[in-house]
C-alpha cells in the first residue's frame, strides 16, 4: 500500500475511534491494532496522536472554508449564498461524520498552537457567514443581527453531527434547506 | 464533611476534569487525587466512573425539564414561553458550564440503559419546545416548522457551552434574549 493511502486509512480509522470512544480513551496501541500496525510502525506514519487529531480536525473545516469562498465568489445574492453555505455544511457532516464529530467535539484536546489554529479556522468559517449576512443587510434584504446570534446559527450546524443520520428520511440538501429556510426567515427585515 | 457534601464535591470536580480533559482521559486515580481521596475511599462514594458521568449528565437536564414545565404551566403566551425557556437554558449553561459541557459532549461515553436515559431526557427537553411552537402555530402566531428545524434550534443552545463566556460582555439573560429574538423572528407567519 502506498504511504499516502496508508496515512488516509490511519486518519479515517482514528476519526472513527475518536468519534465513538472519545479521543482521550483511544490509545496509540489500540489505533495501531485497528490498522494492523505495531506502535513502532504506526509512528513511522504519524508523529503523535495529537498531530493526528489536529490533521483530522483541520482537514474538513479547511475544505468548508475553501468551498465557502468559492460560493461567495460565484453567488452574488445573499439569500442564495446562505442556501449554498447551508447545503455545503450539511453535506460535509453527512459524508464525513466521524471527522466532523472529532473536529467539533475534541477541540479541547488540542493544546497550544494547534488549539489556536483550529479555533482560528472555526472563526474563519464563521466570518463567511458574518460577511454574507452583512452583505444582505447592506442590500436591505436582511435585518442586522448580533454577533451572538451568528454564534447561535453556527451552533445549529456544529451540533448537527450528534443527531444527523445519513440513513434518515432527509438527504443532506433537504436538511440544509430546512436550516437555511429557518435562518432566512430569522433575517427578514421588520416592516418599521 | 457530611457524605452528601462530599459527593457534591466529587461530582463538581469530576465535571471540571471531564470538561477540561475529556471523560476518557480522566482516570479514577486522578479523580481521587483531585478530591484528596485514595481509589478505595473514592469508591466508597461512587459506584463507578460511568455512574458519575451519568449523575453529572442527568442532573441539569432534569432541572431544565422541571424548570421548563414550570414555565409552561405559568406562561400562556407562546412567545413569552420561548423567551423564558431561552433565558433558563442559557442561565444553566452560565452557572454549570462544566456539567453542561459533559452532558452534551460525553453522551457517547455512556452505554446501554444510561445512554438511552440521557437521550430520553434530551428528547423530553426538546418536546417542551415542540409543544410551545405547536401552541403558537395553533394560535396562528407562529408558522409551522419541521422537526429538523427544531433540532437546529436545540443546537443553538446545546452548542453554546463551547463559546459562552460567563465573564463576557453579555449576561445570561441577554444572550437568552438574542437567541429567542432570532427564534421568534424565524417563526413569524408568512403573509400569504
Interface residues (C-beta under 8 A of the other chain):
Chain A: X19 X20 X21 X22 X23 X24 X25 X26 X104 X105 X106 X107 X108 X109 X143 X145 X146 X148 X149 X151 X152 X153 X154 X155 X156 X157 X158 X159 X160 X162 X163 X170 X175 X178 X179 X181 X182 X183 X185 X186 X187 X188
Chain B: X19 X20 X21 X22 X23 X24 X25 X26 X104 X105 X106 X107 X108 X109 X143 X145 X146 X148 X149 X151 X152 X153 X154 X155 X156 X157 X158 X159 X160 X162 X163 X170 X175 X178 X179 X181 X182 X183 X185 X186 X187 X188
